[in-house]
C-alpha cells in the first residue's frame, strides 16, 4: 500500500470509527441527499455511470471530485466503463495502460482484484492468453464463471484437454455470458467437445429459458440446422412432422421436447408416445428427464412416473435434483437412492443429497452405512447438518462460546478495509461496503473473525457481525451468529400474537440481517421486510389506520406489523411453521397451491425441499434452522428441528 493511500485509509478509520461508535444505529440509516455532501452525491452518480458503462459521463463526474477521499474507487469507476460497452460486452479496443497502472498502484486491495476480474474478461475476449495467464494467477477471489471459462480456453489453446473440466464447470447457463459461449465454440472447433456436448449445452440453456443463449451456443455447431428456429419456436409443429433418421433431427426433437415440456409437460409426454419410438433409448431417457423436470416444477403427480423412465440419462443439475425431489414427494425411497447415485459427484456431495441418500439407505434397512453418511454432515451448522444430527440421536445445541479480549477487538479498528467499508455503509453502498469488509477476512483465524464480528457489533453493523461470525470453523460465539437486538420490542409483539420469539428472530435474521433500512428489489422494507401493501393491510387490521413509508420502516412499527402478519398466516395454515414461513416469503396463496398438490402427508423437511421457487425453498430452510438455534440459545437446552418442521398434509 502506498503511503499516501494509507494516510487516506487511516484518516477514514479515525473519523468514521469515532463517528460510528457515537452514532450507533445512525450507521444503518439510509442517507438522504441532504445528509450527504455534494462530493458524496457526485460519487454515487459516478458509481451509477460506471454501472451503465457510460464512459463519457463517468469521466466528467470523476473530474469534478479530484480530491475525493477514496481515490481508488473514483479511478476504478472512471476506468471500468472504458472496458465494456453499454450492453456489458468486453471492448476489444479497451485501454491497457490505465488498467495496468491501477493494478500496480493498488495491488493487494479488494478494488484491485475487482479491476483484475474486469480486465481478465477483456483479455479473454481478445484471446490474449499470455497476458490473461499472467493476470489470472494473481486473481485472488476467482469467483467469476466467465473468467473460469476463459481460463479453460487458455489451457485448451496450449494443447491441454479440458473437456471434463469444462463439462463440470458448465452447469449454470445464467452465468455463461460471452466467455462460456466462446469456450464451447473453441472446444467444438478443436474437437474436445463432440456435437453431443454442444447439443447438451443447447438443451440446458433452453431448459432454463435462456433462449438467446441457446441460439448462440447452436452457432458452435458450425452451421445452425435449418429447422432449428421451428423446433425452438413452434415445437408442436416440428414434432408433428416426425423425427428424421439423421442425428441432427434427433437432437432437434429433444430440444423441441424441452421447449414444449416447459410450457406443457402433459402435452410433451403425450407426444412422446408418437415420437419416442424414433429416438434411441438414451434419447428417450433424456426426453423423459426433461418432461419429468418441468412436471416436477409444476407439482404434477405424474412427475415421478415420467422421471422413472430417465434412468442413466445425462441431465442438468436442476433436473437431477428435481428427480430426487419428485421421488421424495411420491415416497419412492428406492428412486430417491438411485437418483442421487446417478448425480455427478460434485452435486452428490451437497449436504442435502448426502442427507436424503442416507435416509433412503436407512429406509432400506442399511442403518450402518446410513449413519456413516449422516456423520459426514452432522457437524455442520445448517439445516441438513441439524437433521443429520437428529438421525444420530443428537439435537441442536449451542457449541461452547469463545470470547475475545478488548485488545483483539480494538485491533480490528486499525484494518483499513473495515474503515472504508464503514464509509460505504454510511452512504448505503452495500455492495462496495461488503467487498471491503470481506476482503480482510480471508485467512483470519477463528479468534480474529470473532474479534471482527464483535467490532461490527460495536458499530451496530449486525449484518457484518452475523456474516463474519458465520465463518468460524472450530471456535464459535453463537451470540454473534444469532444476535437478538430490540429484544424487549420483539418479545412484546411476539407474545401479544402468540408467536415464538425465536421464530420472529429466525425470520428477521434471514430477511434483513438486522439492517434497519434494508430494502429489497421488489420494494419490501424494514427489519421484517414487509411489502408496502401488506404493511397497510396489517396496520388497518390492527386499527392503526394508513401508515407512511417512514412509519413502516420504524423499528417498533415494523416488528409489530411483521409479527402480526406472520401470526395470522400461521393460524391460517393449521399452525404449520413450514407453510407459514413459505407464505411470508412467497405470499400465502402459493403454499396453499403447493399443499393442494400433495397426494399424501409428507415430512416438513420434504415439503420444504420440494418448494418450486428456489428463493422460497432456501428461505424456509434457513429461517427454521435459524429458529432452532435461537431456541437453543434462549432456552438453554437441546432443540429438535424435525419436530418444528412437523408434517404437511394435503
C-alpha positions as CSV (number, residue, x, y, z in Angstrom):
1,X,0.0,0.0,0.0
2,X,1.3,3.5,-0.9
3,X,2.0,5.9,2.0
4,X,-0.5,8.4,0.5
5,X,-3.3,5.8,0.3
6,X,-2.5,4.6,3.8
7,X,-2.9,8.1,5.1
8,X,-6.3,8.3,3.4
9,X,-7.3,5.0,4.8
10,X,-6.1,6.0,8.3
11,X,-8.0,9.2,8.2
12,X,-11.1,7.4,7.2
13,X,-10.5,4.9,10.0
14,X,-10.2,7.6,12.7
15,X,-13.0,9.8,11.5
16,X,-15.6,7.0,10.9
17,X,-14.7,4.8,13.9
18,X,-15.3,7.8,16.2
19,X,-18.4,8.9,14.5
20,X,-20.0,5.5,14.2
21,X,-19.2,4.4,17.8
22,X,-21.0,7.5,19.0
23,X,-23.8,7.4,16.5
24,X,-24.7,3.8,16.9
25,X,-27.7,3.0,14.8
26,X,-27.1,6.0,12.6
27,X,-24.7,3.9,10.7
28,X,-27.6,1.9,9.4
29,X,-29.8,4.8,8.5
30,X,-30.4,5.4,4.8
31,X,-28.7,8.6,3.8
32,X,-30.7,11.3,2.1
33,X,-29.5,13.9,-0.3
34,X,-29.4,16.5,2.5
35,X,-27.2,14.3,4.8
36,X,-24.6,13.6,2.1
37,X,-22.0,16.1,1.0
38,X,-22.1,17.3,-2.6
39,X,-19.0,15.3,-3.3
40,X,-20.6,12.2,-1.9
41,X,-23.7,12.7,-4.1
42,X,-21.4,13.1,-7.1
43,X,-19.5,9.9,-6.1
44,X,-22.8,8.0,-6.1
45,X,-23.7,9.4,-9.5
46,X,-20.2,8.3,-10.7
47,X,-20.9,4.8,-9.5
48,X,-24.1,4.7,-11.4
49,X,-22.4,5.9,-14.6
50,X,-19.9,3.2,-14.2
51,X,-22.6,0.6,-13.7
52,X,-24.2,1.7,-17.0
53,X,-20.8,1.7,-18.7
54,X,-21.2,5.4,-19.6
55,X,-17.6,6.3,-20.0
56,X,-18.1,10.0,-21.0
57,X,-20.4,10.7,-18.0
58,X,-18.0,8.8,-15.7
59,X,-15.0,10.9,-16.9
60,X,-17.0,14.1,-16.4
61,X,-18.1,13.2,-12.9
62,X,-14.7,11.9,-11.8
63,X,-13.0,15.1,-12.9
64,X,-15.4,17.1,-10.7
65,X,-14.2,15.4,-7.5
66,X,-10.4,15.3,-7.9
67,X,-9.8,15.3,-4.1
68,X,-12.4,12.7,-3.1
69,X,-11.0,10.7,-0.1
70,X,-11.4,7.4,-1.8
71,X,-9.3,7.9,-5.0
72,X,-9.1,4.2,-5.8
73,X,-12.8,3.9,-6.3
74,X,-13.0,7.2,-8.2
75,X,-10.4,5.9,-10.6
76,X,-12.0,2.4,-10.8
77,X,-15.4,3.9,-11.7
78,X,-13.7,6.0,-14.4
79,X,-11.8,3.1,-16.0
80,X,-14.3,0.3,-15.8
81,X,-16.8,1.8,-18.3
82,X,-13.9,2.0,-20.8
83,X,-13.6,-1.8,-20.7
84,X,-17.2,-2.7,-21.6
85,X,-19.9,-1.4,-23.9
86,X,-23.4,-0.4,-22.9
87,X,-24.6,-4.0,-23.3
88,X,-21.9,-5.3,-21.0
89,X,-19.7,-6.9,-23.6
90,X,-15.9,-6.5,-23.3
91,X,-14.4,-4.0,-25.6
92,X,-11.5,-5.4,-27.7
93,X,-10.1,-1.9,-28.0
94,X,-10.2,-1.2,-24.3
95,X,-7.1,0.7,-23.0
96,X,-4.4,-1.3,-21.2
97,X,-2.2,1.3,-19.7
98,X,-4.7,2.8,-17.2
99,X,-5.7,-0.7,-16.0
100,X,-2.1,-1.9,-15.6
101,X,-1.1,1.3,-13.8
102,X,-4.1,0.9,-11.5
103,X,-3.3,-2.7,-10.7
104,X,0.3,-1.8,-9.9
105,X,-0.6,1.0,-7.5
106,X,-3.4,-0.7,-5.7
107,X,-2.2,-4.3,-5.8
108,X,-3.4,-6.4,-2.8
109,X,-6.5,-4.4,-2.2
110,X,-10.1,-5.5,-2.9
111,X,-10.7,-2.9,-5.6
112,X,-7.6,-4.2,-7.5
113,X,-9.0,-7.7,-7.5
114,X,-12.3,-6.3,-8.8
115,X,-10.4,-4.5,-11.6
116,X,-8.4,-7.6,-12.4
117,X,-11.7,-9.5,-12.8
118,X,-12.9,-6.9,-15.4
119,X,-9.5,-6.9,-17.2
120,X,-9.4,-10.7,-17.4
121,X,-12.7,-10.6,-19.3
122,X,-11.2,-8.1,-21.8
123,X,-8.0,-10.2,-22.2
124,X,-10.1,-13.4,-22.6
125,X,-12.3,-11.8,-25.3
126,X,-9.1,-10.8,-27.2
127,X,-7.7,-14.3,-26.8
128,X,-4.6,-12.6,-25.4
129,X,-3.7,-15.7,-23.5
130,X,-0.2,-14.7,-22.5
131,X,-1.3,-11.6,-20.6
132,X,-4.5,-13.4,-19.4
133,X,-2.5,-16.2,-17.8
134,X,-0.2,-13.6,-16.1
135,X,-3.2,-11.8,-14.6
136,X,-5.2,-14.9,-13.8
137,X,-2.5,-16.3,-11.5
138,X,-2.9,-13.1,-9.4
139,X,-6.7,-13.1,-9.3
140,X,-7.5,-13.8,-5.7
141,X,-11.2,-14.5,-5.5
142,X,-11.5,-16.4,-8.7
143,X,-15.3,-16.4,-8.3
144,X,-16.4,-15.5,-11.8
145,X,-17.7,-18.3,-14.1
146,X,-16.8,-16.3,-17.2
147,X,-13.2,-15.9,-16.1
148,X,-13.0,-19.6,-15.4
149,X,-14.3,-20.3,-18.9
150,X,-11.6,-18.2,-20.4
151,X,-9.0,-19.9,-18.1
152,X,-10.1,-23.3,-19.6
153,X,-10.0,-21.9,-23.1
154,X,-6.4,-20.6,-22.5
155,X,-5.4,-24.1,-21.3
156,X,-7.0,-25.6,-24.4
157,X,-5.1,-23.2,-26.6
158,X,-1.9,-24.6,-25.1
159,X,-3.0,-28.1,-26.2
160,X,-4.4,-29.3,-22.9
161,X,-7.5,-31.4,-22.9
162,X,-10.0,-29.6,-20.7
163,X,-13.2,-31.2,-21.8
164,X,-14.0,-32.9,-18.5
165,X,-13.2,-29.7,-16.6
166,X,-15.5,-27.8,-19.0
167,X,-18.4,-30.2,-18.5
168,X,-18.0,-29.9,-14.7
169,X,-18.0,-26.1,-15.0
170,X,-20.8,-25.5,-17.5
171,X,-23.8,-26.3,-15.3
172,X,-25.4,-22.9,-14.7
173,X,-26.4,-21.2,-18.0
174,X,-27.3,-18.0,-16.3
175,X,-23.6,-17.4,-15.5
176,X,-22.2,-18.2,-19.0
177,X,-22.0,-14.8,-20.8
178,X,-19.7,-14.3,-23.8
179,X,-16.8,-16.2,-22.3
180,X,-18.5,-19.6,-21.8
181,X,-20.1,-19.5,-25.3
182,X,-16.6,-18.8,-26.6
183,X,-15.3,-21.8,-24.6
184,X,-18.0,-24.1,-26.0
185,X,-17.2,-22.9,-29.5
186,X,-13.5,-23.3,-29.1
187,X,-13.8,-26.8,-27.7
188,X,-16.2,-27.8,-30.5
189,X,-13.7,-26.5,-33.1
190,X,-10.8,-28.4,-31.7
191,X,-13.0,-31.5,-31.2
192,X,-12.6,-31.7,-27.4
193,X,-16.4,-31.3,-27.4
194,X,-18.5,-33.6,-29.5
195,X,-21.7,-32.4,-31.2
196,X,-23.5,-34.2,-28.4
197,X,-21.7,-32.0,-25.8
198,X,-22.8,-28.9,-27.7
199,X,-26.4,-30.1,-28.0
200,X,-26.5,-30.8,-24.3
201,X,-25.5,-27.2,-23.6
202,X,-28.2,-26.0,-26.0
203,X,-30.7,-28.1,-24.1
204,X,-29.5,-26.8,-20.8
205,X,-29.9,-23.2,-22.0
206,X,-33.5,-23.7,-23.3
207,X,-34.4,-25.8,-20.3
208,X,-33.7,-22.7,-18.1
209,X,-35.4,-20.5,-20.7
210,X,-32.2,-18.7,-21.8
211,X,-33.4,-18.8,-25.4
212,X,-30.9,-16.3,-26.9
213,X,-28.1,-18.1,-25.2
214,X,-29.2,-21.4,-26.6
215,X,-29.3,-20.0,-30.1
216,X,-25.8,-18.5,-29.6
217,X,-24.5,-21.9,-28.5
218,X,-26.0,-23.5,-31.5
219,X,-23.7,-21.5,-33.7
220,X,-20.8,-23.6,-32.2
221,X,-22.1,-26.4,-34.4
222,X,-20.6,-24.6,-37.3
223,X,-23.9,-24.3,-39.3
224,X,-27.1,-23.9,-37.4
225,X,-29.6,-26.5,-38.6
226,X,-32.3,-25.2,-41.0
227,X,-35.1,-26.4,-38.8
228,X,-33.6,-25.0,-35.6
229,X,-35.9,-22.0,-35.4
230,X,-39.0,-24.1,-35.9
231,X,-38.0,-26.6,-33.3
232,X,-37.4,-23.9,-30.7
233,X,-40.2,-21.5,-31.6
234,X,-43.1,-23.9,-32.6
235,X,-42.1,-27.3,-31.1
236,X,-45.5,-29.0,-31.7
237,X,-45.3,-28.2,-35.4
238,X,-41.8,-29.5,-35.7
239,X,-42.6,-32.7,-33.8
240,X,-45.8,-33.2,-35.8
241,X,-43.6,-33.8,-38.9
242,X,-41.9,-36.8,-37.1
243,X,-38.3,-37.4,-36.4
244,X,-35.9,-37.9,-39.3
245,X,-33.3,-40.7,-39.2
246,X,-30.2,-38.3,-39.0
247,X,-28.6,-37.4,-35.7
248,X,-29.4,-33.7,-36.1
249,X,-33.1,-34.4,-36.4
250,X,-32.9,-36.4,-33.2
251,X,-31.2,-33.6,-31.4
252,X,-33.7,-31.1,-32.7
253,X,-36.5,-33.3,-31.5
254,X,-35.0,-33.3,-28.0
255,X,-34.7,-29.5,-28.0
256,X,-38.3,-29.2,-29.2
257,X,-39.5,-31.5,-26.4
258,X,-37.6,-29.4,-23.9
259,X,-39.3,-26.3,-25.2
260,X,-42.7,-28.0,-25.2
261,X,-42.3,-29.5,-21.7
262,X,-41.5,-26.1,-20.2
263,X,-44.9,-24.9,-21.3
264,X,-47.0,-28.1,-21.1
265,X,-45.3,-31.3,-19.7
266,X,-48.5,-33.2,-20.2
267,X,-48.6,-32.4,-24.0
268,X,-44.9,-33.3,-24.2
269,X,-45.5,-36.6,-22.5
270,X,-48.4,-37.3,-24.9
271,X,-46.2,-36.6,-27.9
272,X,-43.6,-38.9,-26.6
273,X,-46.0,-41.8,-27.4
274,X,-45.7,-41.0,-31.1
275,X,-42.1,-39.6,-31.5
276,X,-40.4,-41.7,-28.8
277,X,-40.1,-44.8,-30.9
278,X,-37.9,-42.9,-33.4
279,X,-35.4,-42.0,-30.6
280,X,-32.7,-44.1,-29.2
281,X,-33.1,-45.5,-25.6
282,X,-30.7,-42.8,-24.2
283,X,-32.5,-40.1,-26.1
284,X,-35.8,-41.3,-24.8
285,X,-34.4,-41.2,-21.2
286,X,-33.1,-37.6,-21.8
287,X,-36.6,-36.6,-23.1
288,X,-38.4,-38.1,-20.1
289,X,-35.9,-36.5,-17.8
290,X,-36.8,-33.1,-19.3
291,X,-40.5,-33.8,-19.1
292,X,-40.2,-35.0,-15.5
293,X,-38.2,-31.9,-14.6
294,X,-40.8,-29.5,-15.9
295,X,-43.6,-31.6,-14.4
296,X,-41.9,-31.6,-11.0
297,X,-41.6,-27.8,-11.1
298,X,-45.4,-27.6,-11.7
299,X,-46.0,-30.1,-8.9
300,X,-47.5,-32.7,-11.3
301,X,-48.3,-36.0,-9.6
302,X,-47.0,-37.7,-12.8
303,X,-43.5,-36.2,-12.5
304,X,-42.0,-39.2,-10.7
305,X,-43.6,-41.5,-13.2
306,X,-42.1,-39.6,-16.1
307,X,-38.8,-39.4,-14.2
308,X,-38.7,-43.2,-13.7
309,X,-38.1,-43.5,-17.4
310,X,-34.9,-41.3,-17.3
311,X,-32.5,-43.7,-15.6
312,X,-28.9,-43.3,-16.7
313,X,-29.7,-40.2,-18.8
314,X,-27.2,-37.3,-18.7
315,X,-29.3,-34.5,-17.1
316,X,-28.7,-30.9,-16.0
317,X,-28.0,-30.4,-12.3
318,X,-31.5,-28.9,-11.7
319,X,-33.1,-31.9,-13.5
320,X,-31.1,-34.4,-11.3
321,X,-32.2,-32.5,-8.2
322,X,-35.9,-32.4,-9.1
323,X,-35.9,-36.1,-10.0
324,X,-34.9,-36.7,-6.4
325,X,-37.5,-34.2,-5.1
326,X,-40.2,-35.8,-7.2
327,X,-39.3,-39.2,-5.7
328,X,-39.4,-37.7,-2.2
329,X,-42.9,-36.3,-2.7
330,X,-44.0,-39.7,-4.1
331,X,-42.5,-41.5,-1.1
332,X,-40.4,-43.7,-3.5
333,X,-37.3,-44.3,-1.4
334,X,-35.6,-46.7,-3.9
335,X,-35.9,-44.0,-6.6
336,X,-34.5,-41.4,-4.2
337,X,-31.5,-43.6,-3.7
338,X,-30.7,-44.4,-7.4
339,X,-31.5,-40.8,-8.5
340,X,-28.9,-39.4,-6.1
341,X,-26.4,-42.1,-7.0
342,X,-26.6,-41.0,-10.7
343,X,-25.8,-37.4,-9.8
344,X,-22.4,-36.0,-10.8
345,X,-20.0,-36.3,-7.7
346,X,-19.9,-32.5,-7.1
347,X,-23.7,-32.5,-6.8
348,X,-23.9,-35.7,-5.0
349,X,-21.7,-34.3,-2.2
350,X,-24.1,-31.5,-1.4
351,X,-25.3,-31.9,2.2
352,X,-29.0,-32.1,1.0
353,X,-28.3,-35.1,-1.1
354,X,-26.0,-36.7,1.4
355,X,-28.8,-36.5,3.9
356,X,-31.5,-37.8,1.6
357,X,-29.3,-40.6,0.3
358,X,-28.6,-41.6,3.9
359,X,-32.4,-41.5,4.7
360,X,-33.0,-43.8,1.7
361,X,-30.4,-46.2,2.9
362,X,-31.9,-46.2,6.4
363,X,-35.3,-46.8,4.9
364,X,-33.9,-49.9,3.1
365,X,-32.5,-51.2,6.4
366,X,-28.9,-50.3,5.8
367,X,-28.5,-48.4,9.0
368,X,-24.8,-48.8,9.3
369,X,-24.0,-47.1,6.0
370,X,-26.7,-44.6,6.6
371,X,-25.2,-43.5,9.9
372,X,-21.8,-43.2,8.3
373,X,-23.3,-40.7,5.8
374,X,-25.2,-38.8,8.4
375,X,-21.9,-38.4,10.3
376,X,-20.3,-36.7,7.3
377,X,-22.6,-33.7,7.7
378,X,-23.9,-33.9,11.3
379,X,-21.2,-31.4,12.5
380,X,-22.3,-28.7,10.1
381,X,-24.3,-25.8,11.5
382,X,-27.0,-25.9,8.8
383,X,-30.5,-27.3,8.1
384,X,-29.2,-30.6,6.9
385,X,-26.5,-30.8,9.4
386,X,-29.1,-30.4,12.2
387,X,-31.4,-33.0,10.6
388,X,-28.5,-35.5,10.2
389,X,-27.5,-35.0,13.8
390,X,-31.1,-35.8,14.9
391,X,-30.9,-39.1,12.9
392,X,-27.9,-39.9,15.0
393,X,-29.8,-39.2,18.2
394,X,-28.4,-35.6,18.6
395,X,-30.4,-32.5,18.9
396,X,-29.5,-28.9,18.1
397,X,-27.2,-27.4,20.8
398,X,-25.0,-24.4,21.1
399,X,-21.2,-25.0,21.0
400,X,-19.0,-23.6,23.7
401,X,-18.6,-19.8,23.5
402,X,-15.2,-18.4,22.7
403,X,-14.7,-14.9,24.0
404,X,-12.1,-12.4,22.7
405,X,-10.4,-9.6,24.5
406,X,-11.0,-5.8,24.1
407,X,-7.5,-5.5,22.7
408,X,-8.3,-8.1,20.0
409,X,-11.5,-6.2,19.1
410,X,-9.7,-2.8,19.1
411,X,-7.1,-4.2,16.7
412,X,-9.8,-4.5,14.1
413,X,-10.3,-0.8,14.1
414,X,-6.8,-0.5,12.5
415,X,-7.7,-2.6,9.5
416,X,-8.0,-0.1,6.5
417,X,-10.6,-2.2,4.7
418,X,-13.0,-2.1,7.6
419,X,-12.8,1.7,7.8
420,X,-13.5,2.0,4.1
421,X,-16.4,-0.4,4.4
422,X,-17.9,1.8,7.1
423,X,-17.7,4.8,4.8
424,X,-19.6,2.9,2.1
425,X,-22.2,1.6,4.5
426,X,-22.8,5.2,5.8
427,X,-23.6,6.1,2.1
428,X,-25.8,3.0,1.7
429,X,-23.4,1.5,-0.8
430,X,-23.7,-2.1,0.5
431,X,-22.0,-3.8,-2.5
432,X,-18.8,-1.8,-2.1
433,X,-19.1,-2.0,1.7
434,X,-19.4,-5.8,1.7
435,X,-16.4,-6.1,-0.7
436,X,-14.2,-4.0,1.5
437,X,-15.3,-5.7,4.8
438,X,-15.0,-9.2,3.5
439,X,-11.6,-8.7,1.9
440,X,-9.5,-8.7,5.1
441,X,-11.4,-11.7,6.5
442,X,-9.6,-14.0,4.1
443,X,-7.0,-16.0,6.1
444,X,-8.2,-14.8,9.5
445,X,-8.1,-17.2,12.4
446,X,-11.3,-18.0,14.2
447,X,-10.3,-15.7,17.0
448,X,-9.7,-12.8,14.6
449,X,-13.0,-13.5,12.9
450,X,-14.8,-13.3,16.2
451,X,-12.9,-10.1,17.1
452,X,-14.0,-8.7,13.7
453,X,-17.6,-9.8,14.4
454,X,-17.5,-8.1,17.8
455,X,-16.1,-5.0,16.2
456,X,-19.0,-5.0,13.8
457,X,-21.4,-5.3,16.7
458,X,-19.8,-2.3,18.4
459,X,-20.5,-0.3,15.3
460,X,-24.1,-1.6,15.3
461,X,-23.4,-3.3,11.9
462,X,-25.1,-6.6,12.8
463,X,-25.2,-8.0,9.3
464,X,-21.4,-7.9,9.3
465,X,-21.4,-9.4,12.8
466,X,-23.6,-12.3,11.6
467,X,-21.8,-13.0,8.4
468,X,-18.3,-12.7,9.9
469,X,-19.1,-14.9,12.9
470,X,-20.6,-17.5,10.5
471,X,-17.2,-18.1,9.0
472,X,-15.5,-19.7,12.1
473,X,-14.6,-23.4,11.9
474,X,-13.6,-24.6,15.3
475,X,-14.1,-21.7,17.8
476,X,-17.5,-20.1,17.9
477,X,-19.7,-17.5,19.5
478,X,-23.3,-18.1,18.7
479,X,-24.5,-14.9,20.4
480,X,-22.8,-13.2,17.4
481,X,-24.1,-15.6,14.8
482,X,-27.6,-15.3,16.2
483,X,-27.8,-11.8,17.8
484,X,-31.1,-10.6,19.4
485,X,-31.3,-6.8,19.4
486,X,-34.5,-5.0,20.1
487,X,-35.3,-7.8,22.5
488,X,-38.0,-6.0,24.5
489,X,-39.8,-5.0,21.4
490,X,-39.7,-8.4,19.7
491,X,-40.7,-10.2,22.8
492,X,-43.6,-7.8,23.4
493,X,-45.1,-8.1,20.0
494,X,-44.4,-11.8,19.6
495,X,-46.0,-12.7,22.9
496,X,-49.0,-10.5,22.1
497,X,-49.7,-12.6,19.0
498,X,-48.8,-16.0,20.5
499,X,-45.7,-16.2,18.2
500,X,-42.5,-17.9,19.3
501,X,-39.9,-15.2,19.9
502,X,-37.2,-17.4,18.4
503,X,-39.2,-17.7,15.2
504,X,-39.5,-13.9,14.9
505,X,-35.8,-13.6,15.3
506,X,-35.1,-16.5,12.9
507,X,-37.1,-14.7,10.3
508,X,-35.6,-11.3,10.9
509,X,-32.1,-12.8,10.6
510,X,-32.9,-14.2,7.2
511,X,-34.9,-11.2,5.9
512,X,-32.7,-8.3,6.8
513,X,-29.7,-9.5,8.8
514,X,-30.8,-6.7,11.2
515,X,-30.2,-3.9,8.7
516,X,-32.8,-1.4,9.8
517,X,-33.0,0.3,6.4
518,X,-33.0,-2.9,4.3
519,X,-34.9,-2.6,1.1
520,X,-35.5,-5.5,-1.4
521,X,-35.5,-5.2,-5.1
522,X,-39.3,-5.6,-5.0
523,X,-40.0,-2.9,-2.5
524,X,-40.1,-4.8,0.8
525,X,-38.6,-2.8,3.7
526,X,-37.5,-2.8,7.3
527,X,-36.2,-5.5,9.6
528,X,-39.1,-7.9,8.7
529,X,-39.1,-6.9,5.0
530,X,-42.8,-6.1,4.6
531,X,-44.2,-5.2,1.3
532,X,-45.9,-1.7,1.5
533,X,-49.4,-3.1,0.5
534,X,-49.1,-5.9,3.2
535,X,-48.0,-3.4,5.8
536,X,-51.1,-1.2,5.1
537,X,-53.4,-4.2,5.3
538,X,-52.0,-5.3,8.6
539,X,-52.0,-1.8,10.0
540,X,-55.6,-1.4,9.1
541,X,-56.5,-4.7,10.8
542,X,-54.7,-3.6,13.9
543,X,-56.6,-0.3,13.9
544,X,-53.6,1.8,13.2
545,X,-55.0,3.4,10.0
546,X,-52.9,4.4,7.0
547,X,-49.2,4.5,7.7
548,X,-46.4,6.3,5.9
549,X,-43.3,4.7,4.4
550,X,-41.3,6.2,7.2
551,X,-43.6,4.6,9.8
552,X,-43.3,1.3,8.0
553,X,-39.6,1.3,8.5
554,X,-39.7,2.4,12.1
555,X,-38.3,-0.5,14.1
556,X,-41.1,-0.7,16.6
557,X,-43.8,-0.5,13.9
558,X,-42.1,-2.9,11.5
559,X,-41.8,-5.5,14.2
560,X,-45.4,-5.1,15.3
561,X,-46.7,-5.4,11.7
562,X,-44.3,-8.3,10.8
563,X,-45.1,-10.5,13.8
564,X,-48.8,-9.9,13.5
565,X,-48.7,-10.8,9.8
566,X,-46.7,-14.0,10.5
567,X,-49.0,-15.0,13.3
568,X,-52.1,-14.5,11.0
569,X,-50.5,-16.7,8.3
570,X,-49.5,-19.3,10.9
571,X,-53.1,-19.6,12.1
572,X,-54.5,-19.9,8.6
573,X,-52.1,-22.8,7.9
574,X,-53.2,-25.0,10.8
575,X,-50.1,-23.9,12.8
576,X,-47.6,-25.3,10.3
577,X,-44.3,-23.3,10.6
578,X,-43.2,-24.6,7.2
579,X,-46.3,-23.4,5.4
580,X,-46.4,-20.1,7.3
581,X,-42.8,-19.3,6.6
582,X,-43.2,-20.1,2.9
583,X,-46.3,-17.9,2.9
584,X,-44.4,-15.0,4.5
585,X,-41.9,-15.1,1.6
586,X,-44.0,-16.1,-1.4
587,X,-47.4,-14.9,-0.3
588,X,-50.0,-17.3,1.3
589,X,-51.6,-18.3,-2.0
590,X,-48.6,-20.2,-3.3
591,X,-48.1,-22.6,-0.4
592,X,-51.8,-23.3,-0.5
593,X,-51.4,-24.4,-4.1
594,X,-48.3,-26.5,-3.3
595,X,-50.1,-28.1,-0.4
596,X,-53.2,-28.9,-2.6
597,X,-51.0,-30.8,-5.0
598,X,-50.0,-33.3,-2.3
599,X,-51.3,-36.8,-2.6
600,X,-50.3,-37.9,0.9
601,X,-48.9,-36.3,4.1
602,X,-45.2,-35.5,3.9
603,X,-42.5,-34.6,6.4
604,X,-42.0,-30.8,6.7
605,X,-38.4,-31.3,5.5
606,X,-39.7,-33.0,2.3
607,X,-42.2,-30.2,1.7
608,X,-39.5,-27.6,2.3
609,X,-37.1,-29.3,-0.1
610,X,-39.7,-29.6,-2.8
611,X,-40.9,-25.9,-2.9
612,X,-40.7,-25.0,-6.6
613,X,-39.2,-21.5,-6.0
614,X,-35.5,-21.7,-5.2
615,X,-35.6,-18.5,-3.2
616,X,-38.5,-19.6,-1.0
617,X,-37.1,-23.1,-0.7
618,X,-33.8,-21.8,0.8
619,X,-35.7,-19.2,2.8
620,X,-37.8,-21.7,4.6
621,X,-34.9,-24.0,5.4
622,X,-32.8,-21.1,6.6
623,X,-35.5,-19.4,8.7
624,X,-36.4,-22.7,10.5
625,X,-32.8,-23.6,11.0
626,X,-32.2,-20.1,12.5
627,X,-35.2,-20.5,14.7
628,X,-34.0,-23.8,16.2
629,X,-30.6,-22.2,17.0
630,X,-32.3,-19.2,18.6
631,X,-34.5,-21.6,20.7
632,X,-31.4,-23.4,21.9
633,X,-29.8,-20.1,22.8
634,X,-32.9,-18.6,24.6
635,X,-34.0,-21.8,26.4
636,X,-30.5,-23.2,27.1
637,X,-31.4,-26.7,26.2
638,X,-31.3,-29.0,23.1
639,X,-33.9,-28.4,20.4
640,X,-35.4,-30.5,17.6
641,X,-35.6,-29.0,14.1
642,X,-37.5,-32.1,12.9
643,X,-40.2,-31.5,15.5
644,X,-40.5,-27.9,14.5
645,X,-40.9,-28.9,10.8
646,X,-43.6,-31.4,11.6
647,X,-45.7,-32.9,8.8
648,X,-47.7,-31.2,6.0
649,X,-50.9,-32.9,5.0
650,X,-52.9,-32.4,1.8
